[in-house]
Amino acid sequence: MLANFLIGLREGLEAALIVGILVAYLVKSDRRDRLPYVWTGVGAAVAVSLAFGAALTFGPRGLSDEATEGIAGTLSVLAVALVTWMIFWMARTALHLRRNLESSLDAAIDVGSFAVATMALLAVGREGLETALFLWAGVNTAGASTSPLLGAVLGLACAVAFGWAIYRGALRINLRDFFRWTGLFLIVVAAGVLAYGIHDLQEAGILPGAEVLAFDVSAQIPPESWYGTLLKGTVAFSPETTVLQAIAWVAYAVPTLLLFVRTAFAPSDSPRAGSTPRIDNREAVSAARAEN
């Protein structure tokens, strides 16, 4: 539940910030007539994301166990690739996100109303599809339980509330630190999802070594125990881990964590880097006052 809560919170907050930036810019620039098209694009993005999540959940039903595990393993690996790209993309572009979105919105306005809706659809839809895929992988990894899904829903709900509060100026958070530390946690979660996806591919017969274990600590960490459940739900730990799973976990987690720390925690040359979230908040407050 905790892992999926943080996934929903981080991914949802990214989408909420994008929407807030677009709305605030239109209000600030006195182009409120374009707001319905932005909301149309946002609504379409939400619908597409929900449909994608439903397809992931119900699409493989009726297939053989091997086919289902093969699809689940492949999608888990894809989810890890996408979330890794997203984490590094946010680390590189967080400082310039507002500027880039406003430039894209200006270009879309020059083209026409349909372009505005399309721009909002693509900006929010990208986050929505990534969120749906990674949440599905996280829920699938955690097993058949309502807790992972509940955690994801709570995370998304909190993200919407935080995004609204930031837009209205009622909440100030250091977004750079938030994305840094949640990025570190998501890399560990992604490593577990990758290992779980490798296991699915082994069970499907696509990858070898399903019976070759690197370690078996199921006696010390029973899967049904509270701490076994906690480890599985947060970092997708498996007491019975194959050699290929262990290799995949280490090969992904170690270099990815080192590179992320080097990228996201490197000192910035810009003296305003640390204050970027507060600048965004002030603009949101100004837009909210103009709206009122």
Secondary structure as the mmCIF struct_conf table of DSSP 4:
data_model
#
loop_
_struct_conf.conf_type_id
_struct_conf.id
_struct_conf.beg_label_comp_id
_struct_conf.beg_label_asym_id
_struct_conf.beg_label_seq_id
_struct_conf.end_label_comp_id
_struct_conf.end_label_asym_id
_struct_conf.end_label_seq_id
HELX_RH_AL_P HELX_RH_AL_P1 LEU A 2 LYS A 28
TURN_TY1_P TURN_TY1_P1 SER A 29 ASP A 30
HELX_RH_3T_P HELX_RH_3T_P1 ARG A 32 ARG A 34
HELX_RH_AL_P HELX_RH_AL_P2 LEU A 35 PHE A 58
TURN_TY1_P TURN_TY1_P2 GLY A 59 GLY A 62
BEND BEND1 LEU A 63 LEU A 63
HELX_RH_AL_P HELX_RH_AL_P3 ASP A 65 THR A 93
HELX_RH_3T_P HELX_RH_3T_P2 ALA A 94 HIS A 96
HELX_RH_AL_P HELX_RH_AL_P4 LEU A 97 VAL A 111
HELX_RH_AL_P HELX_RH_AL_P5 SER A 113 ALA A 142
BEND BEND2 ALA A 144 ALA A 144
HELX_RH_AL_P HELX_RH_AL_P6 THR A 146 ARG A 168
TURN_TY1_P TURN_TY1_P3 GLY A 169 GLY A 169
BEND BEND3 ALA A 170 ALA A 170
HELX_RH_AL_P HELX_RH_AL_P7 LEU A 175 GLU A 203
TURN_TY1_P TURN_TY1_P4 ALA A 204 GLY A 205
BEND BEND4 ILE A 206 PRO A 208
TURN_TY1_P TURN_TY1_P5 ALA A 210 GLU A 211
STRN STRN1 LEU A 213 ASP A 216
TURN_TY1_P TURN_TY1_P6 SER A 218 GLN A 220
BEND BEND5 ILE A 221 ILE A 221
TURN_TY1_P TURN_TY1_P7 PRO A 223 GLU A 224
BEND BEND6 SER A 225 SER A 225
HELX_RH_AL_P HELX_RH_AL_P8 TRP A 226 VAL A 235
BEND BEND7 PRO A 239 PRO A 239
STRN STRN2 GLU A 240 THR A 242
HELX_RH_AL_P HELX_RH_AL_P9 VAL A 243 ALA A 264
BEND BEND8 PHE A 265 ALA A 266
HELX_LH_PP_P HELX_LH_PP_P1 PRO A 267 SER A 268
BEND BEND9 ASP A 269 ASP A 269
TURN_TY1_P TURN_TY1_P8 PRO A 271 ARG A 272
HELX_RH_3T_P HELX_RH_3T_P3 ALA A 273 SER A 275
HELX_RH_AL_P HELX_RH_AL_P10 THR A 276 GLU A 291
#
